[in-house]
Amino acid sequence: MRLTCTCLLLALALPASAEIYRYTDAHGNPVYTNQPPEGVSSESVQLGPTNTVAAPPAKPAKPQSATEQEGYRRLEISGVPNDDDTLRANAGDFTVDVSLEPSLREGDLLQLLLDGQPLAAPGTQTSFRLGQVDRGTHSLQAVVLRDGEPLQTSASVSFTVQRVHIGSPALPRKANN
C-alpha cells in the first residue's frame, strides 16, 4: 500500500518538474512552452526558486459573552438634525447626538462621519459639536468601533444646511464715505 501511494505521489510531481523551453517564432516574438518544438532551435530556461510568503499568525479569538457578540439594539443619530431636515445655521455650527442601547460598552468607541469622512478621532462621547459645515446637502452616520474595526453603523441621516451668502441683501452693508 505504501509503495502504491509513493508511486502515485511521484507521478503527480512529474508535471511540476517539467522543463520550460524558449524559442523565437517566425515574427521574431519569444515563445515559451513546456515541450521543445520540432525543427526549431530552442533553449531550456532555468527557473529560480518559487517565491513563498508565510501566512500571518492567527489572532486568537477572545471568548465573548452573547451580549458582546451582538451589536447594539439601537444606534441612531438623534436630536438635530432629523432625516431630510433643513438647518438654518449661519455659521454652520450645530450639535449632533447619538443614541445607543445599551450604552457604549467598555472598549468600544464611537465615531461620527460627515459625508463619509470622520469628523474627529474615535471616542466615548455621544454628543458632537460640528463647526463651519458648508452650505448644501450632507449625510451623517455614527459608527461603533471595536478593536479599531467597525462593529455597527447607524442609518445615514441626510440634511441640508442653509447659510447666508456673503452677497445676501439681508446682511448689513458698510456705508461708503
Secondary structure, 3 states (H helix, E strand, C coil): CHHHHHHHHHHHHCHHHCCEEEEECCCCCEEEECCCCCCCCCEEECCCCCCCCCCCCCCCCCCCCHHHHCCCCEEEEECCCCCCEEEECCCCCEEEEEEEECCCCCCEEEEEEECCEECCCCECCCEEEECCCCCEEEEEEEEEEECCEEEEECCCEEEEEECCCCCCCCCCCCCCC
